């Protein structure tokens, strides 16, 4: 039977540690799946780590990871995923708003649909409408529109992955917000199912409007990854050719004016043409260098730009 690894990053969640472990155990004990709980303390400034150590004595299947400082949710998730030994990996928040009781249903869906990722969709959200739900809906709309990955709820942290997908997400920065997109970049088949959502009982929310600009910046990065990660020359080459072409047309026009006897020296149009021409050459050069770096990345680390889902060999 496949092993299930729960990866839970926690930051200043002292009061939620014991209820969280109890809820995961209650959800998984009736199932046939062996499981482990990996709690990643992301540099908490309260007694979260002390509480994790205290509770760990009651659970033989618990792994505690203490990060040196507060690296952020993406890095904490990455640390837990690297440690995970299960064939199935469950990601969830440690604030007890996700319900571990939904996980067995999500695992069943993953197997029945033969998919790689099952993501939760929060039903009857208990967050504050203004500070959380409205920004979340706006963000979901833009992410769907820009990335083309059609999920109704990107913000739900409760997700079940096949191990090979989770371990190749490459999380850092604020990219945990775009985990579904990162999974699709690997060719993952994803399903979304309704899950429960509870009001936070202890601690304070770590999310706020201050994350907006960081999320938008990472969204631009995700769009580049989705379209041009393996062939950056397609982006820089196209942009460079357009820029160079516009500059060349302007330069040619200025040359005609010069031949007709007009004084073009120092004219803004001439300067614009020269800048566009040189800028186009530089952008194309950046594209070529990026292409070389990408090839070096794959070849030096023996990485493959694809994922094989299954291999079938016919026998004589």
Order of alpha helices (4+ residues) and beta strands (2+ residues): beta-alpha-beta-alpha-beta-alpha-beta-alpha-beta-alpha-beta-alpha-alpha-beta-alpha-alpha-alpha
